[in-house]
Amino acid sequence: MPKVKTHSGAKKRLKITGTGKVKRKKAYKSHILTKKETKRKRALTNPAIVHETDMPRVKQMLNL
């Protein structure tokens, strides 16, 4: 049986924390920033944790 490969996109975008949770970057911070409020842009800078309902898919992509 062949080796199971890790999803390249997920590998680049997600990081596993020490407690086993998965960290992700928030969306809507890459372009068209002039019309967005400063407060909103600051809030989008902080990383977020992947929601528990998405974890089965994330674990499959990262081979956890």
PDBQT receptor file of N, H, CA, C and O in Angstrom, charges set to zero:
ATOM      1  N   MET A   1       0.839  -1.192   0.000  1.00  0.00    +0.000 N 
ATOM      2  CA  MET A   1       0.000   0.000   0.000  1.00  0.00    +0.000 C 
ATOM      3  C   MET A   1       0.884   1.256   0.000  1.00  0.00    +0.000 C 
ATOM      4  O   MET A   1       1.876   1.308   0.727  1.00  0.00    +0.000 OA
ATOM      5  N   PRO A   2       0.529   2.279  -0.817  1.00  0.00    +0.000 N 
ATOM      6  CA  PRO A   2       1.380   3.472  -0.883  1.00  0.00    +0.000 C 
ATOM      7  C   PRO A   2       1.261   4.346   0.361  1.00  0.00    +0.000 C 
ATOM      8  O   PRO A   2       0.313   4.233   1.138  1.00  0.00    +0.000 OA
ATOM      9  N   LYS A   3       2.237   5.205   0.522  1.00  0.00    +0.000 N 
ATOM     10  H   LYS A   3       3.007   5.297  -0.110  1.00  0.00    +0.000 HD
ATOM     11  CA  LYS A   3       2.210   6.147   1.642  1.00  0.00    +0.000 C 
ATOM     12  C   LYS A   3       1.084   7.153   1.440  1.00  0.00    +0.000 C 
ATOM     13  O   LYS A   3       0.771   7.515   0.306  1.00  0.00    +0.000 OA
ATOM     14  N   VAL A   4       0.476   7.605   2.530  1.00  0.00    +0.000 N 
ATOM     15  H   VAL A   4       0.731   7.311   3.451  1.00  0.00    +0.000 HD
ATOM     16  CA  VAL A   4      -0.574   8.621   2.463  1.00  0.00    +0.000 C 
ATOM     17  C   VAL A   4       0.107   9.979   2.509  1.00  0.00    +0.000 C 
ATOM     18  O   VAL A   4       0.884  10.266   3.420  1.00  0.00    +0.000 OA
ATOM     19  N   LYS A   5      -0.194  10.819   1.508  1.00  0.00    +0.000 N 
ATOM     20  H   LYS A   5      -0.824  10.586   0.768  1.00  0.00    +0.000 HD
ATOM     21  CA  LYS A   5       0.465  12.122   1.438  1.00  0.00    +0.000 C 
ATOM     22  C   LYS A   5      -0.335  13.184   2.180  1.00  0.00    +0.000 C 
ATOM     23  O   LYS A   5      -1.566  13.169   2.182  1.00  0.00    +0.000 OA
ATOM     24  N   THR A   6       0.387  14.102   2.807  1.00  0.00    +0.000 N 
ATOM     25  H   THR A   6       1.387  14.113   2.806  1.00  0.00    +0.000 HD
ATOM     26  CA  THR A   6      -0.207  15.251   3.476  1.00  0.00    +0.000 C 
ATOM     27  C   THR A   6      -0.652  16.247   2.416  1.00  0.00    +0.000 C 
ATOM     28  O   THR A   6       0.039  16.431   1.414  1.00  0.00    +0.000 OA
ATOM     29  N   HIS A   7      -1.794  16.893   2.620  1.00  0.00    +0.000 N 
ATOM     30  H   HIS A   7      -2.355  16.744   3.434  1.00  0.00    +0.000 HD
ATOM     31  CA  HIS A   7      -2.302  17.909   1.696  1.00  0.00    +0.000 C 
ATOM     32  C   HIS A   7      -1.374  19.115   1.738  1.00  0.00    +0.000 C 
ATOM     33  O   HIS A   7      -1.209  19.739   2.786  1.00  0.00    +0.000 OA
ATOM     34  N   SER A   8      -0.767  19.443   0.599  1.00  0.00    +0.000 N 
ATOM     35  H   SER A   8      -0.901  18.936  -0.253  1.00  0.00    +0.000 HD
ATOM     36  CA  SER A   8       0.256  20.500   0.545  1.00  0.00    +0.000 C 
ATOM     37  C   SER A   8      -0.281  21.857   0.980  1.00  0.00    +0.000 C 
ATOM     38  O   SER A   8       0.408  22.595   1.684  1.00  0.00    +0.000 OA
ATOM     39  N   GLY A   9      -1.511  22.197   0.569  1.00  0.00    +0.000 N 
ATOM     40  H   GLY A   9      -2.070  21.597  -0.003  1.00  0.00    +0.000 HD
ATOM     41  CA  GLY A   9      -2.107  23.488   0.933  1.00  0.00    +0.000 C 
ATOM     42  C   GLY A   9      -2.350  23.587   2.422  1.00  0.00    +0.000 C 
ATOM     43  O   GLY A   9      -2.098  24.627   3.031  1.00  0.00    +0.000 OA
ATOM     44  N   ALA A  10      -2.841  22.508   3.012  1.00  0.00    +0.000 N 
ATOM     45  H   ALA A  10      -3.046  21.664   2.517  1.00  0.00    +0.000 HD
ATOM     46  CA  ALA A  10      -3.115  22.484   4.452  1.00  0.00    +0.000 C 
ATOM     47  C   ALA A  10      -1.813  22.558   5.245  1.00  0.00    +0.000 C 
ATOM     48  O   ALA A  10      -1.740  23.218   6.282  1.00  0.00    +0.000 OA
ATOM     49  N   LYS A  11      -0.805  21.883   4.750  1.00  0.00    +0.000 N 
ATOM     50  H   LYS A  11      -0.864  21.347   3.907  1.00  0.00    +0.000 HD
ATOM     51  CA  LYS A  11       0.506  21.863   5.404  1.00  0.00    +0.000 C 
ATOM     52  C   LYS A  11       1.079  23.270   5.526  1.00  0.00    +0.000 C 
ATOM     53  O   LYS A  11       1.699  23.613   6.533  1.00  0.00    +0.000 OA
ATOM     54  N   LYS A  12       0.862  24.094   4.474  1.00  0.00    +0.000 N 
ATOM     55  H   LYS A  12       0.358  23.815   3.656  1.00  0.00    +0.000 HD
ATOM     56  CA  LYS A  12       1.397  25.454   4.454  1.00  0.00    +0.000 C 
ATOM     57  C   LYS A  12       0.574  26.424   5.294  1.00  0.00    +0.000 C 
ATOM     58  O   LYS A  12       1.105  27.415   5.794  1.00  0.00    +0.000 OA
ATOM     59  N   ARG A  13      -0.728  26.145   5.453  1.00  0.00    +0.000 N 
ATOM     60  H   ARG A  13      -1.160  25.339   5.046  1.00  0.00    +0.000 HD
ATOM     61  CA  ARG A  13      -1.626  27.115   6.078  1.00  0.00    +0.000 C 
ATOM     62  C   ARG A  13      -1.974  26.830   7.539  1.00  0.00    +0.000 C 
ATOM     63  O   ARG A  13      -2.416  27.733   8.249  1.00  0.00    +0.000 OA
ATOM     64  N   LEU A  14      -1.786  25.616   7.992  1.00  0.00    +0.000 N 
ATOM     65  H   LEU A  14      -1.427  24.882   7.415  1.00  0.00    +0.000 HD
ATOM     66  CA  LEU A  14      -2.213  25.233   9.336  1.00  0.00    +0.000 C 
ATOM     67  C   LEU A  14      -1.030  24.809  10.192  1.00  0.00    +0.000 C 
ATOM     68  O   LEU A  14      -0.036  24.285   9.689  1.00  0.00    +0.000 OA
ATOM     69  N   LYS A  15      -1.155  25.050  11.515  1.00  0.00    +0.000 N 
ATOM     70  H   LYS A  15      -1.962  25.476  11.924  1.00  0.00    +0.000 HD
ATOM     71  CA  LYS A  15      -0.097  24.663  12.451  1.00  0.00    +0.000 C 
ATOM     72  C   LYS A  15      -0.741  24.043  13.677  1.00  0.00    +0.000 C 
ATOM     73  O   LYS A  15      -1.749  24.545  14.173  1.00  0.00    +0.000 OA
ATOM     74  N   ILE A  16      -0.170  22.962  14.164  1.00  0.00    +0.000 N 
ATOM     75  H   ILE A  16       0.649  22.554  13.761  1.00  0.00    +0.000 HD
ATOM     76  CA  ILE A  16      -0.714  22.270  15.332  1.00  0.00    +0.000 C 
ATOM     77  C   ILE A  16      -0.108  22.862  16.594  1.00  0.00    +0.000 C 
ATOM     78  O   ILE A  16       1.107  23.038  16.681  1.00  0.00    +0.000 OA
ATOM     79  N   THR A  17      -0.962  23.174  17.582  1.00  0.00    +0.000 N 
ATOM     80  H   THR A  17      -1.949  23.032  17.511  1.00  0.00    +0.000 HD
ATOM     81  CA  THR A  17      -0.490  23.733  18.846  1.00  0.00    +0.000 C 
ATOM     82  C   THR A  17      -0.035  22.598  19.770  1.00  0.00    +0.000 C 
ATOM     83  O   THR A  17      -0.181  21.420  19.444  1.00  0.00    +0.000 OA
ATOM     84  N   GLY A  18       0.503  22.965  20.897  1.00  0.00    +0.000 N 
ATOM     85  H   GLY A  18       0.622  23.922  21.162  1.00  0.00    +0.000 HD
ATOM     86  CA  GLY A  18       0.984  21.979  21.864  1.00  0.00    +0.000 C 
ATOM     87  C   GLY A  18      -0.120  21.117  22.447  1.00  0.00    +0.000 C 
ATOM     88  O   GLY A  18       0.116  19.967  22.818  1.00  0.00    +0.000 OA
ATOM     89  N   THR A  19      -1.330  21.670  22.532  1.00  0.00    +0.000 N 
ATOM     90  H   THR A  19      -1.522  22.604  22.231  1.00  0.00    +0.000 HD
ATOM     91  CA  THR A  19      -2.462  20.925  23.099  1.00  0.00    +0.000 C 
ATOM     92  C   THR A  19      -3.207  20.111  22.051  1.00  0.00    +0.000 C 
ATOM     93  O   THR A  19      -4.183  19.433  22.372  1.00  0.00    +0.000 OA
ATOM     94  N   GLY A  20      -2.755  20.172  20.789  1.00  0.00    +0.000 N 
ATOM     95  H   GLY A  20      -1.962  20.723  20.527  1.00  0.00    +0.000 HD
ATOM     96  CA  GLY A  20      -3.382  19.380  19.734  1.00  0.00    +0.000 C 
ATOM     97  C   GLY A  20      -4.428  20.121  18.922  1.00  0.00    +0.000 C 
ATOM     98  O   GLY A  20      -5.036  19.548  18.018  1.00  0.00    +0.000 OA
ATOM     99  N   LYS A  21      -4.642  21.399  19.241  1.00  0.00    +0.000 N 
ATOM    100  H   LYS A  21      -4.149  21.864  19.976  1.00  0.00    +0.000 HD
ATOM    101  CA  LYS A  21      -5.580  22.197  18.441  1.00  0.00    +0.000 C 
ATOM    102  C   LYS A  21      -4.861  22.659  17.181  1.00  0.00    +0.000 C 
ATOM    103  O   LYS A  21      -3.635  22.588  17.097  1.00  0.00    +0.000 OA
ATOM    104  N   VAL A  22      -5.632  23.134  16.199  1.00  0.00    +0.000 N 
ATOM    105  H   VAL A  22      -6.628  23.191  16.268  1.00  0.00    +0.000 HD
ATOM    106  CA  VAL A  22      -5.028  23.569  14.938  1.00  0.00    +0.000 C 
ATOM    107  C   VAL A  22      -5.243  25.061  14.768  1.00  0.00    +0.000 C 
ATOM    108  O   VAL A  22      -6.369  25.553  14.843  1.00  0.00    +0.000 OA
ATOM    109  N   LYS A  23      -4.141  25.779  14.536  1.00  0.00    +0.000 N 
ATOM    110  H   LYS A  23      -3.227  25.379  14.475  1.00  0.00    +0.000 HD
ATOM    111  CA  LYS A  23      -4.172  27.220  14.348  1.00  0.00    +0.000 C 
ATOM    112  C   LYS A  23      -4.309  27.528  12.872  1.00  0.00    +0.000 C 
ATOM    113  O   LYS A  23      -3.745  26.831  12.029  1.00  0.00    +0.000 OA
ATOM    114  N   ARG A  24      -5.073  28.593  12.557  1.00  0.00    +0.000 N 
ATOM    115  H   ARG A  24      -5.531  29.159  13.242  1.00  0.00    +0.000 HD
ATOM    116  CA  ARG A  24      -5.243  29.021  11.172  1.00  0.00    +0.000 C 
ATOM    117  C   ARG A  24      -5.219  30.538  11.107  1.00  0.00    +0.000 C 
ATOM    118  O   ARG A  24      -5.407  31.222  12.113  1.00  0.00    +0.000 OA
ATOM    119  N   LYS A  25      -4.985  31.053   9.906  1.00  0.00    +0.000 N 
ATOM    120  H   LYS A  25      -4.833  30.498   9.089  1.00  0.00    +0.000 HD
ATOM    121  CA  LYS A  25      -5.004  32.490   9.675  1.00  0.00    +0.000 C 
ATOM    122  C   LYS A  25      -6.424  32.886   9.298  1.00  0.00    +0.000 C 
ATOM    123  O   LYS A  25      -7.145  32.107   8.675  1.00  0.00    +0.000 OA
ATOM    124  N   LYS A  26      -6.821  34.088   9.671  1.00  0.00    +0.000 N 
ATOM    125  H   LYS A  26      -6.235  34.721  10.177  1.00  0.00    +0.000 HD
ATOM    126  CA  LYS A  26      -8.158  34.566   9.318  1.00  0.00    +0.000 C 
ATOM    127  C   LYS A  26      -8.185  35.087   7.881  1.00  0.00    +0.000 C 
ATOM    128  O   LYS A  26      -7.167  35.544   7.362  1.00  0.00    +0.000 OA
ATOM    129  N   ALA A  27      -9.335  35.015   7.255  1.00  0.00    +0.000 N 
ATOM    130  H   ALA A  27     -10.162  34.644   7.677  1.00  0.00    +0.000 HD
ATOM    131  CA  ALA A  27      -9.507  35.458   5.867  1.00  0.00    +0.000 C 
ATOM    132  C   ALA A  27      -9.752  36.964   5.809  1.00  0.00    +0.000 C 
ATOM    133  O   ALA A  27      -9.915  37.618   6.839  1.00  0.00    +0.000 OA
ATOM    134  N   TYR A  28      -9.775  37.502   4.598  1.00  0.00    +0.000 N 
ATOM    135  H   TYR A  28      -9.642  36.972   3.761  1.00  0.00    +0.000 HD
ATOM    136  CA  TYR A  28     -10.099  38.913   4.300  1.00  0.00    +0.000 C 
ATOM    137  C   TYR A  28      -9.041  39.903   4.765  1.00  0.00    +0.000 C 
ATOM    138  O   TYR A  28      -9.380  41.038   5.099  1.00  0.00    +0.000 OA
ATOM    139  N   LYS A  29      -7.772  39.509   4.797  1.00  0.00    +0.000 N 
ATOM    140  H   LYS A  29      -7.498  38.587   4.526  1.00  0.00    +0.000 HD
ATOM    141  CA  LYS A  29      -6.715  40.433   5.218  1.00  0.00    +0.000 C 
ATOM    142  C   LYS A  29      -5.651  40.590   4.131  1.00  0.00    +0.000 C 
ATOM    143  O   LYS A  29      -4.590  41.159   4.389  1.00  0.00    +0.000 OA
ATOM    144  N   SER A  30      -5.920  40.092   2.914  1.00  0.00    +0.000 N 
ATOM    145  H   SER A  30      -6.782  39.630   2.704  1.00  0.00    +0.000 HD
ATOM    146  CA  SER A  30      -4.868  40.097   1.895  1.00  0.00    +0.000 C 
ATOM    147  C   SER A  30      -4.899  41.296   0.960  1.00  0.00    +0.000 C 
ATOM    148  O   SER A  30      -3.840  41.790   0.575  1.00  0.00    +0.000 OA
ATOM    149  N   HIS A  31      -6.072  41.779   0.584  1.00  0.00    +0.000 N 
ATOM    150  H   HIS A  31      -6.933  41.378   0.897  1.00  0.00    +0.000 HD
ATOM    151  CA  HIS A  31      -6.135  42.913  -0.343  1.00  0.00    +0.000 C 
ATOM    152  C   HIS A  31      -7.442  43.682  -0.146  1.00  0.00    +0.000 C 
ATOM    153  O   HIS A  31      -8.303  43.269   0.630  1.00  0.00    +0.000 OA
ATOM    154  N   ILE A  32      -7.578  44.790  -0.848  1.00  0.00    +0.000 N 
ATOM    155  H   ILE A  32      -6.878  45.125  -1.479  1.00  0.00    +0.000 HD
ATOM    156  CA  ILE A  32      -8.719  45.729  -0.708  1.00  0.00    +0.000 C 
ATOM    157  C   ILE A  32      -8.863  46.130   0.767  1.00  0.00    +0.000 C 
ATOM    158  O   ILE A  32      -9.930  45.981   1.363  1.00  0.00    +0.000 OA
ATOM    159  N   LEU A  33      -7.769  46.640   1.341  1.00  0.00    +0.000 N 
ATOM    160  H   LEU A  33      -6.902  46.761   0.857  1.00  0.00    +0.000 HD
ATOM    161  CA  LEU A  33      -7.764  46.973   2.762  1.00  0.00    +0.000 C 
ATOM    162  C   LEU A  33      -8.166  48.423   3.039  1.00  0.00    +0.000 C 
ATOM    163  O   LEU A  33      -8.405  48.788   4.190  1.00  0.00    +0.000 OA
ATOM    164  N   THR A  34      -8.241  49.242   2.006  1.00  0.00    +0.000 N 
ATOM    165  H   THR A  34      -8.047  48.946   1.071  1.00  0.00    +0.000 HD
ATOM    166  CA  THR A  34      -8.534  50.664   2.221  1.00  0.00    +0.000 C 
ATOM    167  C   THR A  34      -9.948  50.885   2.723  1.00  0.00    +0.000 C 
ATOM    168  O   THR A  34     -10.187  51.803   3.507  1.00  0.00    +0.000 OA
ATOM    169  N   LYS A  35     -10.886  50.065   2.287  1.00  0.00    +0.000 N 
ATOM    170  H   LYS A  35     -10.692  49.319   1.650  1.00  0.00    +0.000 HD
ATOM    171  CA  LYS A  35     -12.283  50.258   2.701  1.00  0.00    +0.000 C 
ATOM    172  C   LYS A  35     -12.615  49.584   4.037  1.00  0.00    +0.000 C 
ATOM    173  O   LYS A  35     -13.701  49.791   4.578  1.00  0.00    +0.000 OA
ATOM    174  N   LYS A  36     -11.697  48.787   4.569  1.00  0.00    +0.000 N 
ATOM    175  H   LYS A  36     -10.815  48.619   4.130  1.00  0.00    +0.000 HD
ATOM    176  CA  LYS A  36     -11.942  48.096   5.838  1.00  0.00    +0.000 C 
ATOM    177  C   LYS A  36     -11.457  48.952   6.999  1.00  0.00    +0.000 C 
ATOM    178  O   LYS A  36     -10.435  49.631   6.901  1.00  0.00    +0.000 OA
ATOM    179  N   GLU A  37     -12.197  48.911   8.089  1.00  0.00    +0.000 N 
ATOM    180  H   GLU A  37     -13.027  48.358   8.168  1.00  0.00    +0.000 HD
ATOM    181  CA  GLU A  37     -11.840  49.700   9.262  1.00  0.00    +0.000 C 
ATOM    182  C   GLU A  37     -10.563  49.166   9.906  1.00  0.00    +0.000 C 
ATOM    183  O   GLU A  37     -10.262  47.976   9.820  1.00  0.00    +0.000 OA
ATOM    184  N   THR A  38      -9.822  50.055  10.547  1.00  0.00    +0.000 N 
ATOM    185  H   THR A  38     -10.066  51.022  10.617  1.00  0.00    +0.000 HD
ATOM    186  CA  THR A  38      -8.564  49.679  11.202  1.00  0.00    +0.000 C 
ATOM    187  C   THR A  38      -8.800  48.633  12.274  1.00  0.00    +0.000 C 
ATOM    188  O   THR A  38      -8.019  47.693  12.418  1.00  0.00    +0.000 OA
ATOM    189  N   LYS A  39      -9.871  48.797  13.019  1.00  0.00    +0.000 N 
ATOM    190  H   LYS A  39     -10.505  49.560  12.902  1.00  0.00    +0.000 HD
ATOM    191  CA  LYS A  39     -10.204  47.850  14.092  1.00  0.00    +0.000 C 
ATOM    192  C   LYS A  39     -10.429  46.435  13.532  1.00  0.00    +0.000 C 
ATOM    193  O   LYS A  39      -9.995  45.440  14.113  1.00  0.00    +0.000 OA
ATOM    194  N   ARG A  40     -11.111  46.384  12.401  1.00  0.00    +0.000 N 
ATOM    195  H   ARG A  40     -11.463  47.192  11.930  1.00  0.00    +0.000 HD
ATOM    196  CA  ARG A  40     -11.390  45.100  11.747  1.00  0.00    +0.000 C 
ATOM    197  C   ARG A  40     -10.099  44.459  11.242  1.00  0.00    +0.000 C 
ATOM    198  O   ARG A  40      -9.899  43.253  11.388  1.00  0.00    +0.000 OA
ATOM    199  N   LYS A  41      -9.221  45.274  10.647  1.00  0.00    +0.000 N 
ATOM    200  H   LYS A  41      -9.383  46.253  10.529  1.00  0.00    +0.000 HD
ATOM    201  CA  LYS A  41      -7.957  44.751  10.130  1.00  0.00    +0.000 C 
ATOM    202  C   LYS A  41      -7.069  44.233  11.257  1.00  0.00    +0.000 C 
ATOM    203  O   LYS A  41      -6.406  43.207  11.108  1.00  0.00    +0.000 OA
ATOM    204  N   ARG A  42      -7.058  44.942  12.384  1.00  0.00    +0.000 N 
ATOM    205  H   ARG A  42      -7.598  45.775  12.505  1.00  0.00    +0.000 HD
ATOM    206  CA  ARG A  42      -6.278  44.493  13.553  1.00  0.00    +0.000 C 
ATOM    207  C   ARG A  42      -6.806  43.168  14.076  1.00  0.00    +0.000 C 
ATOM    208  O   ARG A  42      -6.031  42.284  14.441  1.00  0.00    +0.000 OA
ATOM    209  N   ALA A  43      -8.122  43.031  14.111  1.00  0.00    +0.000 N 
ATOM    210  H   ALA A  43      -8.752  43.749  13.814  1.00  0.00    +0.000 HD
ATOM    211  CA  ALA A  43      -8.741  41.795  14.614  1.00  0.00    +0.000 C 
ATOM    212  C   ALA A  43      -8.421  40.615  13.708  1.00  0.00    +0.000 C 
ATOM    213  O   ALA A  43      -8.282  39.489  14.186  1.00  0.00    +0.000 OA
ATOM    214  N   LEU A  44      -8.303  40.856  12.410  1.00  0.00    +0.000 N 
ATOM    215  H   LEU A  44      -8.416  41.771  12.021  1.00  0.00    +0.000 HD
ATOM    216  CA  LEU A  44      -8.006  39.790  11.448  1.00  0.00    +0.000 C 
ATOM    217  C   LEU A  44      -6.547  39.338  11.511  1.00  0.00    +0.000 C 
ATOM    218  O   LEU A  44      -6.201  38.285  10.974  1.00  0.00    +0.000 OA
ATOM    219  N   THR A  45      -5.684  40.135  12.170  1.00  0.00    +0.000 N 
ATOM    220  H   THR A  45      -5.966  40.990  12.606  1.00  0.00    +0.000 HD
ATOM    221  CA  THR A  45      -4.261  39.794  12.269  1.00  0.00    +0.000 C 
ATOM    222  C   THR A  45      -4.033  38.581  13.181  1.00  0.00    +0.000 C 
ATOM    223  O   THR A  45      -3.166  37.749  12.913  1.00  0.00    +0.000 OA
ATOM    224  N   ASN A  46      -4.817  38.490  14.256  1.00  0.00    +0.000 N 
ATOM    225  H   ASN A  46      -5.521  39.165  14.475  1.00  0.00    +0.000 HD
ATOM    226  CA  ASN A  46      -4.619  37.420  15.232  1.00  0.00    +0.000 C 
ATOM    227  C   ASN A  46      -5.026  36.063  14.676  1.00  0.00    +0.000 C 
ATOM    228  O   ASN A  46      -6.020  35.972  13.954  1.00  0.00    +0.000 OA
ATOM    229  N   PRO A  47      -4.279  34.999  14.995  1.00  0.00    +0.000 N 
ATOM    230  CA  PRO A  47      -4.653  33.670  14.514  1.00  0.00    +0.000 C 
ATOM    231  C   PRO A  47      -5.916  33.159  15.204  1.00  0.00    +0.000 C 
ATOM    232  O   PRO A  47      -6.274  33.613  16.291  1.00  0.00    +0.000 OA
ATOM    233  N   ALA A  48      -6.578  32.213  14.556  1.00  0.00    +0.000 N 
ATOM    234  H   ALA A  48      -6.288  31.844  13.673  1.00  0.00    +0.000 HD
ATOM    235  CA  ALA A  48      -7.790  31.609  15.104  1.00  0.00    +0.000 C 
ATOM    236  C   ALA A  48      -7.573  30.107  15.221  1.00  0.00    +0.000 C 
ATOM    237  O   ALA A  48      -6.641  29.554  14.637  1.00  0.00    +0.000 OA
ATOM    238  N   ILE A  49      -8.442  29.459  15.981  1.00  0.00    +0.000 N 
ATOM    239  H   ILE A  49      -9.198  29.909  16.456  1.00  0.00    +0.000 HD
ATOM    240  CA  ILE A  49      -8.401  28.005  16.140  1.00  0.00    +0.000 C 
ATOM    241  C   ILE A  49      -9.454  27.399  15.214  1.00  0.00    +0.000 C 
ATOM    242  O   ILE A  49     -10.559  27.930  15.099  1.00  0.00    +0.000 OA
ATOM    243  N   VAL A  50      -9.120  26.302  14.561  1.00  0.00    +0.000 N 
ATOM    244  H   VAL A  50      -8.223  25.870  14.654  1.00  0.00    +0.000 HD
ATOM    245  CA  VAL A  50     -10.060  25.616  13.674  1.00  0.00    +0.000 C 
ATOM    246  C   VAL A  50     -11.222  25.090  14.517  1.00  0.00    +0.000 C 
ATOM    247  O   VAL A  50     -11.005  24.510  15.581  1.00  0.00    +0.000 OA
ATOM    248  N   HIS A  51     -12.455  25.292  14.042  1.00  0.00    +0.000 N 
ATOM    249  H   HIS A  51     -12.630  25.763  13.178  1.00  0.00    +0.000 HD
ATOM    250  CA  HIS A  51     -13.657  24.876  14.768  1.00  0.00    +0.000 C 
ATOM    251  C   HIS A  51     -13.739  23.354  14.834  1.00  0.00    +0.000 C 
ATOM    252  O   HIS A  51     -13.281  22.657  13.929  1.00  0.00    +0.000 OA
ATOM    253  N   GLU A  52     -14.326  22.851  15.909  1.00  0.00    +0.000 N 
ATOM    254  H   GLU A  52     -14.699  23.417  16.644  1.00  0.00    +0.000 HD
ATOM    255  CA  GLU A  52     -14.385  21.403  16.140  1.00  0.00    +0.000 C 
ATOM    256  C   GLU A  52     -15.144  20.653  15.038  1.00  0.00    +0.000 C 
ATOM    257  O   GLU A  52     -14.862  19.480  14.789  1.00  0.00    +0.000 OA
ATOM    258  N   THR A  53     -16.102  21.315  14.377  1.00  0.00    +0.000 N 
ATOM    259  H   THR A  53     -16.331  22.267  14.579  1.00  0.00    +0.000 HD
ATOM    260  CA  THR A  53     -16.842  20.645  13.299  1.00  0.00    +0.000 C 
ATOM    261  C   THR A  53     -15.995  20.472  12.039  1.00  0.00    +0.000 C 
ATOM    262  O   THR A  53     -16.283  19.607  11.213  1.00  0.00    +0.000 OA
ATOM    263  N   ASP A  54     -14.952  21.291  11.889  1.00  0.00    +0.000 N 
ATOM    264  H   ASP A  54     -14.718  21.994  12.560  1.00  0.00    +0.000 HD
ATOM    265  CA  ASP A  54     -14.057  21.177  10.737  1.00  0.00    +0.000 C 
ATOM    266  C   ASP A  54     -12.866  20.258  11.015  1.00  0.00    +0.000 C 
ATOM    267  O   ASP A  54     -12.130  19.902  10.095  1.00  0.00    +0.000 OA
ATOM    268  N   MET A  55     -12.678  19.880  12.263  1.00  0.00    +0.000 N 
ATOM    269  H   MET A  55     -13.276  20.170  13.010  1.00  0.00    +0.000 HD
ATOM    270  CA  MET A  55     -11.503  19.096  12.645  1.00  0.00    +0.000 C 
ATOM    271  C   MET A  55     -11.377  17.748  11.927  1.00  0.00    +0.000 C 
ATOM    272  O   MET A  55     -10.261  17.381  11.560  1.00  0.00    +0.000 OA
ATOM    273  N   PRO A  56     -12.466  16.986  11.705  1.00  0.00    +0.000 N 
ATOM    274  CA  PRO A  56     -12.282  15.717  10.986  1.00  0.00    +0.000 C 
ATOM    275  C   PRO A  56     -11.644  15.895   9.607  1.00  0.00    +0.000 C 
ATOM    276  O   PRO A  56     -10.775  15.112   9.223  1.00  0.00    +0.000 OA
ATOM    277  N   ARG A  57     -12.069  16.922   8.860  1.00  0.00    +0.000 N 
ATOM    278  H   ARG A  57     -12.775  17.558   9.172  1.00  0.00    +0.000 HD
ATOM    279  CA  ARG A  57     -11.496  17.191   7.536  1.00  0.00    +0.000 C 
ATOM    280  C   ARG A  57     -10.046  17.632   7.644  1.00  0.00    +0.000 C 
ATOM    281  O   ARG A  57      -9.205  17.220   6.844  1.00  0.00    +0.000 OA
ATOM    282  N   VAL A  58      -9.752  18.473   8.633  1.00  0.00    +0.000 N 
ATOM    283  H   VAL A  58     -10.435  18.807   9.283  1.00  0.00    +0.000 HD
ATOM    284  CA  VAL A  58      -8.388  18.969   8.820  1.00  0.00    +0.000 C 
ATOM    285  C   VAL A  58      -7.467  17.823   9.197  1.00  0.00    +0.000 C 
ATOM    286  O   VAL A  58      -6.356  17.723   8.678  1.00  0.00    +0.000 OA
ATOM    287  N   LYS A  59      -7.916  16.965  10.090  1.00  0.00    +0.000 N 
ATOM    288  H   LYS A  59      -8.819  17.047  10.512  1.00  0.00    +0.000 HD
ATOM    289  CA  LYS A  59      -7.104  15.820  10.505  1.00  0.00    +0.000 C 
ATOM    290  C   LYS A  59      -6.821  14.893   9.331  1.00  0.00    +0.000 C 
ATOM    291  O   LYS A  59      -5.733  14.326   9.230  1.00  0.00    +0.000 OA
ATOM    292  N   GLN A  60      -7.800  14.738   8.445  1.00  0.00    +0.000 N 
ATOM    293  H   GLN A  60      -8.684  15.198   8.527  1.00  0.00    +0.000 HD
ATOM    294  CA  GLN A  60      -7.614  13.892   7.266  1.00  0.00    +0.000 C 
ATOM    295  C   GLN A  60      -6.571  14.510   6.327  1.00  0.00    +0.000 C 
ATOM    296  O   GLN A  60      -5.736  13.800   5.766  1.00  0.00    +0.000 OA
ATOM    297  N   MET A  61      -6.623  15.818   6.163  1.00  0.00    +0.000 N 
ATOM    298  H   MET A  61      -7.301  16.395   6.619  1.00  0.00    +0.000 HD
ATOM    299  CA  MET A  61      -5.670  16.499   5.280  1.00  0.00    +0.000 C 
ATOM    300  C   MET A  61      -4.249  16.458   5.841  1.00  0.00    +0.000 C 
ATOM    301  O   MET A  61      -3.282  16.322   5.092  1.00  0.00    +0.000 OA
ATOM    302  N   LEU A  62      -4.130  16.578   7.181  1.00  0.00    +0.000 N 
ATOM    303  H   LEU A  62      -4.915  16.688   7.789  1.00  0.00    +0.000 HD
ATOM    304  CA  LEU A  62      -2.812  16.603   7.802  1.00  0.00    +0.000 C 
ATOM    305  C   LEU A  62      -2.328  15.217   8.245  1.00  0.00    +0.000 C 
ATOM    306  O   LEU A  62      -1.229  15.081   8.783  1.00  0.00    +0.000 OA
ATOM    307  N   ASN A  63      -3.152  14.194   8.018  1.00  0.00    +0.000 N 
ATOM    308  H   ASN A  63      -4.045  14.304   7.581  1.00  0.00    +0.000 HD
ATOM    309  CA  ASN A  63      -2.835  12.820   8.418  1.00  0.00    +0.000 C 
ATOM    310  C   ASN A  63      -2.566  12.707   9.918  1.00  0.00    +0.000 C 
ATOM    311  O   ASN A  63      -1.570  12.111  10.327  1.00  0.00    +0.000 OA
ATOM    312  N   LEU A  64      -3.454  13.279  10.738  1.00  0.00    +0.000 N 
ATOM    313  H   LEU A  64      -4.263  13.763  10.405  1.00  0.00    +0.000 HD
ATOM    314  CA  LEU A  64      -3.304  13.208  12.196  1.00  0.00    +0.000 C 
ATOM    315  C   LEU A  64      -4.009  11.986  12.754  1.00  0.00    +0.000 C 
ATOM    316  O   LEU A  64      -3.991  11.761  13.964  1.00  0.00    +0.000 OA
TER     317      LEU A  64
